[in-house]
């Protein structure tokens, strides 16, 4: 939920930013981001060596964003 809330708030973050803001190591952040990507909630793009994650345009991602919006 912390990762989803961050992406909802900031729109797009790289893996290192997610890790530091959530307070976990890089590998843990990347593992969780990849799980969210497999579920179709987030997607990534590469910029050099950095991997930036943001919400996907899928129905599941939109439903998740609506939930987070109501939660705020």
trRosetta pair geometry for C-beta under 8 A, 3 or more apart (Angstrom, degrees):
i j d omega theta_ij theta_ji phi_ij phi_ji
1 4 5.6 -56 -147 40 36 112
1 5 6.1 37 154 -21 69 106
2 5 5.8 -55 -147 37 29 111
2 6 6.4 32 153 -20 63 105
2 22 4.8 118 122 -124 132 100
3 6 5.7 -54 -151 34 32 113
3 7 6.4 26 155 -13 66 106
3 18 5.9 35 -128 -162 93 119
3 22 6.1 -12 -71 -77 75 143
3 29 7.3 152 -100 -146 123 79
3 32 5.8 172 -25 124 160 127
3 33 6.7 -147 -170 -78 147 75
3 36 6.9 -139 110 -36 135 152
4 7 5.9 -57 -146 40 31 107
4 8 6.1 34 153 -22 65 108
4 36 7.4 180 -75 -122 89 143
4 41 7.4 -44 -107 154 108 138
4 64 6.3 -104 -153 168 133 121
4 68 6.2 -148 141 -79 106 135
5 8 5.6 -53 -145 37 30 114
5 9 6.2 27 156 -18 64 109
5 68 6.3 179 -100 -142 62 121
6 9 5.8 -61 -147 39 28 108
6 10 6.0 -13 170 16 68 113
6 13 6.2 -32 142 2 113 153
6 18 6.2 143 100 -122 154 77
6 21 5.7 118 -117 108 140 141
6 22 6.9 -86 -30 -61 147 93
7 10 6.6 -69 -126 56 24 84
7 11 7.1 -35 -175 141 57 3
7 12 7.3 37 -143 -91 80 27
7 13 6.4 -117 -94 16 69 105
7 18 7.9 4 -58 -102 89 114
7 42 6.4 -84 -142 -104 170 124
7 53 6.4 -68 -104 116 127 98
7 54 6.2 160 -162 -133 109 42
7 55 6.0 136 142 -46 122 82
8 55 7.3 58 -86 -48 62 128
8 65 6.1 160 -116 -127 104 76
8 68 4.5 -121 -100 134 165 154
8 69 7.5 -150 -168 -58 131 66
10 13 5.4 57 94 -53 138 105
11 54 6.1 -5 159 -127 59 113
12 52 5.2 28 174 173 108 113
12 53 6.9 173 -149 83 65 37
12 54 4.1 -33 -95 -73 85 112
13 17 4.2 -124 -172 89 106 127
13 18 5.1 129 112 -56 127 83
13 21 7.5 -61 -161 15 159 141
13 52 6.9 176 95 -148 18 74
13 53 6.3 -21 65 56 68 85
13 54 7.9 133 15 -75 55 68
14 17 5.1 95 56 9 70 104
14 18 7.2 -136 99 -5 36 90
14 50 4.6 -45 -128 -173 140 110
14 51 6.2 117 -149 70 81 48
14 52 5.1 -53 -84 -91 70 66
14 53 7.5 124 -121 9 25 76
15 18 5.7 -55 -150 36 33 112
15 19 6.3 34 154 -21 67 107
15 26 6.2 66 138 -156 110 84
15 29 5.5 138 -170 111 79 118
15 30 5.1 20 -148 -80 135 87
15 33 6.4 -115 -109 13 90 159
15 50 7.6 -167 20 -160 88 70
15 51 5.3 34 -24 67 113 100
15 53 7.1 85 -70 -12 66 113
16 19 5.6 -53 -147 35 31 113
16 20 6.3 23 159 -13 66 107
16 26 6.3 -17 -98 -109 65 104
16 29 7.9 140 -91 77 18 155
16 50 7.7 -71 10 -129 109 98
17 20 6.1 -60 -145 40 28 104
17 21 6.0 19 161 -12 66 114
18 21 6.1 -65 -143 43 25 105
18 22 5.9 9 165 -6 65 116
18 29 4.6 144 103 -166 106 129
18 33 6.6 93 93 -63 170 126
18 53 7.0 9 -46 42 143 128
19 22 6.3 -68 -141 44 21 99
19 24 5.5 -101 -147 78 71 72
19 25 6.2 -18 -160 156 124 17
19 26 4.9 -41 -79 -91 166 47
19 28 7.1 117 -122 65 96 85
19 29 3.7 -109 -77 -18 81 149
19 30 7.8 -13 -64 -28 115 73
20 23 7.5 33 -175 -74 28 37
22 29 6.3 150 44 -99 133 104
24 28 4.1 -97 160 86 126 133
24 29 5.4 154 84 -52 111 83
24 32 8.0 65 79 3 160 135
25 28 5.1 93 58 9 74 103
25 29 7.2 -143 97 -4 37 91
26 29 5.9 -61 -151 38 30 110
26 30 6.1 25 157 -16 68 110
27 30 5.8 -56 -143 39 29 109
27 31 6.2 33 156 -23 64 107
28 31 5.7 -52 -145 34 29 113
28 32 6.5 23 158 -12 63 107
29 32 6.1 -62 -152 40 29 106
29 33 6.1 27 154 -18 66 110
30 33 5.6 -55 -142 40 31 112
30 34 6.2 34 157 -21 65 105
30 51 7.7 70 -121 69 102 142
31 34 5.9 -55 -150 35 27 111
31 35 6.6 29 151 -20 61 104
32 35 5.6 -49 -149 33 35 113
32 36 6.5 35 152 -16 65 103
33 36 5.6 -53 -150 38 34 112
33 37 6.3 37 149 -22 65 105
33 42 6.4 -72 -161 83 76 147
33 44 7.3 72 153 -66 120 121
33 53 5.2 -108 -156 -78 126 161
34 37 5.3 -52 -147 36 35 115
34 38 6.4 41 152 -23 66 100
35 38 5.6 -48 -148 32 33 113
35 39 6.5 28 152 -13 63 107
36 39 5.7 -58 -150 41 32 111
36 41 4.6 -76 -175 65 86 114
36 42 4.5 37 123 18 115 111
36 53 7.8 72 83 -170 127 138
37 40 7.7 51 179 -68 33 22
37 41 7.4 -95 -77 53 25 69
37 42 5.3 -63 -77 79 68 83
37 43 6.2 104 -130 -104 94 38
37 44 6.4 -32 -99 -13 140 99
37 53 7.5 -105 -67 -129 108 112
37 56 7.9 122 -130 -48 60 122
39 60 6.7 -133 147 138 88 152
40 56 5.8 -96 176 60 59 160
40 58 4.6 -9 160 29 108 173
40 60 5.0 85 96 50 107 135
40 61 6.7 -114 136 -37 72 95
41 55 6.8 -59 163 -137 65 73
41 56 6.2 164 149 19 14 108
41 58 7.3 -95 -93 58 30 122
41 60 5.7 -88 -83 120 72 106
41 61 4.8 142 -149 -92 48 79
41 64 5.5 38 -141 -1 113 161
42 53 5.0 23 167 -176 133 105
42 54 6.4 161 -152 86 88 22
42 55 5.9 -70 -105 -105 66 34
42 56 5.9 173 -138 -25 10 87
42 61 7.1 135 -64 -113 39 119
43 53 7.2 165 84 -145 29 65
43 54 6.6 -25 60 65 74 71
43 55 7.8 28 17 138 79 19
43 56 4.5 97 -23 -88 103 89
44 51 5.0 1 -174 -179 135 95
44 52 6.3 147 -155 76 73 43
44 53 5.0 -37 -93 -90 84 69
44 54 7.9 135 -100 18 39 65
45 51 7.6 160 77 -155 31 55
45 52 5.4 -19 59 61 81 98
45 54 7.9 -4 5 16 101 106
46 49 7.9 -28 -165 -134 99 11
46 50 7.2 145 -157 81 56 48
46 51 5.8 -29 -99 -100 68 66
46 52 7.7 168 -96 17 18 78
47 50 5.1 -21 68 68 86 100
47 52 6.1 30 4 -11 113 117
55 61 4.7 139 -177 -177 94 120
55 64 7.3 -166 -132 79 118 116
55 65 5.9 41 -140 -64 164 120
56 60 7.8 23 69 70 120 90
56 61 4.2 -174 62 -41 79 155
57 61 6.6 -19 -32 65 3 136
57 62 7.4 27 -169 -50 42 102
58 61 4.6 98 56 6 81 101
58 62 7.0 -145 96 -4 43 87
59 62 5.7 -55 -146 38 33 111
59 63 6.2 34 155 -20 66 106
60 63 5.8 -54 -148 36 29 111
60 64 6.4 32 152 -20 62 106
61 64 5.6 -53 -150 35 32 114
61 65 6.4 32 152 -19 65 104
62 65 5.7 -52 -148 35 33 111
62 66 6.5 35 152 -20 64 103
63 66 5.7 -51 -149 34 33 112
63 67 6.5 37 150 -20 63 103
64 67 5.6 -53 -153 34 33 114
64 68 6.5 30 151 -16 66 105
65 68 5.6 -54 -146 39 34 110
65 69 6.2 39 152 -23 66 106
66 69 5.5 -51 -145 35 32 115
66 70 6.4 31 155 -16 64 105
67 70 5.9 -57 -150 37 29 108
67 71 6.2 32 150 -24 64 110
68 71 5.3 -54 -145 34 33 118
68 72 6.6 40 155 -28 64 99
69 72 6.0 -47 -152 22 30 112
